[in-house]
Amino acid sequence: MPRTPKPLNPNTKSTRKATTQATSAIAKNSFFAIISDIHANIDALEAILADIRDFPVNGILCLGDVVGYGPEPGACLEKIMDTCAVTVLGNHEAMLLLADRILDEDWDVPIRKPLQIAKEQLGKNELEWIRDLPITVDLDPITLSHASLNEPPEFHYIHETTEAEAHFAAQSTFISFNGHTHVPALWEENPETLGCRCLTPGEKPVRLTPSKRYTVNVGSVGQPRDGDPRASYALYDYQQHLLLMRRVTYDLKKAQARFQKAGLPAHNASRLSKAE
């Protein structure tokens, strides 16, 4: 796994309540789209945003990693800044804030080259916007983070039951949303037994049980790793407790051509179709 430099940007708050505007939106509306791990793949992002327009969502929430791996961090970040009500910091944004240090070290080219591209494409205003992103956001009854709520600045993965248990121990809301693994997942905790299990979400609506708690991995827009190359995101209606996972087809060959034109490693492009 790619290393994440430590410490993170010291000016970034680890946890933040939502802005007044976002809190107001949550209070008045209940249907949202949640996206994550765009990874500078503009073709996948545009396909997702087009799909979201088919639903009466009241806002889009972004779980970070807009940059990294791909060739279009500038265009992707512009769209996220324009369309998302709330965005949290991903580990690739954290790495971008420390890009000078990383580029001087012996990091793998699939990580270093995209960071170099991001440095070239993003200006001062964009970097300041990234620098001000929170690592987690509480939008009661929803919590947003890029990775586990267990030690958020460490960006722990949630792969195993013990990792999910550590996450739930830090979760204070009914449901949380995250990304980071690039694999869609629905974890359910029974508060009476404190036991939890991982469910594989399909593409049909799932009604969640109010007496339990959940954390949802929404998968990846720009680089899925579950064997399905279609872009992934989630729709959630918190008043109805309804969750819908979406998979969206986009022009893979067009996207891969962008990767190649930008001089990115062949692996960065080929893994889009392999979804690994």
WOLINJO-V157227 format. One record per backbone hydrogen bond with DSSP energy under -0.5 kcal/mol. CO is the residue of the C=O (numbers start at 0). NH is the residue of the N-H. If there is no record, write none. Layout:
co:CO nh:NH
co:CO nh:NH
This chain:
co:2 nh:4
co:8 nh:11
co:10 nh:12
co:12 nh:134
co:13 nh:135
co:15 nh:137
co:18 nh:22
co:19 nh:23
co:20 nh:24
co:21 nh:25
co:22 nh:26
co:23 nh:27
co:24 nh:28
co:29 nh:31
co:29 nh:237
co:30 nh:57
co:31 nh:235
co:32 nh:60
co:33 nh:233
co:34 nh:62
co:35 nh:220
co:36 nh:221
co:36 nh:222
co:37 nh:40
co:39 nh:41
co:39 nh:71
co:40 nh:44
co:41 nh:45
co:42 nh:46
co:43 nh:47
co:44 nh:48
co:45 nh:49
co:46 nh:50
co:47 nh:51
co:48 nh:52
co:50 nh:53
co:51 nh:54
co:54 nh:56
co:58 nh:32
co:59 nh:84
co:59 nh:85
co:60 nh:34
co:61 nh:87
co:63 nh:36
co:64 nh:38
co:65 nh:39
co:67 nh:69
co:71 nh:75
co:72 nh:76
co:73 nh:77
co:74 nh:78
co:75 nh:79
co:76 nh:80
co:77 nh:81
co:78 nh:82
co:79 nh:83
co:85 nh:61
co:86 nh:133
co:89 nh:93
co:90 nh:94
co:91 nh:95
co:92 nh:96
co:93 nh:97
co:94 nh:97
co:95 nh:98
co:97 nh:101
co:98 nh:102
co:99 nh:103
co:101 nh:104
co:101 nh:106
co:104 nh:106
co:107 nh:110
co:107 nh:111
co:108 nh:112
co:110 nh:114
co:111 nh:115
co:112 nh:116
co:113 nh:117
co:114 nh:118
co:115 nh:119
co:116 nh:120
co:117 nh:121
co:122 nh:126
co:123 nh:127
co:124 nh:128
co:125 nh:129
co:126 nh:130
co:127 nh:131
co:129 nh:132
co:133 nh:88
co:134 nh:145
co:135 nh:15
co:136 nh:138
co:136 nh:143
co:137 nh:17
co:138 nh:141
co:140 nh:174
co:141 nh:138
co:142 nh:176
co:143 nh:136
co:145 nh:178
co:148 nh:150
co:148 nh:151
co:150 nh:153
co:151 nh:154
co:155 nh:147
co:156 nh:158
co:159 nh:163
co:160 nh:164
co:161 nh:165
co:162 nh:166
co:163 nh:167
co:164 nh:168
co:165 nh:169
co:166 nh:169
co:166 nh:170
co:167 nh:170
co:173 nh:213
co:174 nh:142
co:175 nh:215
co:176 nh:144
co:177 nh:217
co:178 nh:180
co:181 nh:224
co:184 nh:216
co:185 nh:198
co:186 nh:214
co:187 nh:196
co:188 nh:190
co:188 nh:212
co:189 nh:192
co:189 nh:193
co:189 nh:194
co:194 nh:189
co:196 nh:187
co:196 nh:198
co:198 nh:185
co:198 nh:200
co:201 nh:244
co:205 nh:207
co:205 nh:242
co:207 nh:209
co:208 nh:211
co:212 nh:188
co:213 nh:175
co:214 nh:186
co:215 nh:177
co:215 nh:217
co:216 nh:184
co:219 nh:231
co:226 nh:228
co:230 nh:247
co:232 nh:245
co:233 nh:33
co:234 nh:243
co:235 nh:31
co:235 nh:237
co:236 nh:240
co:236 nh:241
co:240 nh:207
co:241 nh:236
co:242 nh:205
co:243 nh:234
co:245 nh:232
co:247 nh:230
co:249 nh:251
co:250 nh:254
co:251 nh:255
co:252 nh:256
co:253 nh:257
co:254 nh:258
co:255 nh:259
co:256 nh:260
co:257 nh:261
co:258 nh:263
co:259 nh:262
co:264 nh:267
co:264 nh:268
co:265 nh:269
co:266 nh:270
co:268 nh:271
co:268 nh:272
co:269 nh:272
co:269 nh:273
co:270 nh:274
co:270 nh:275
co:274 nh:226
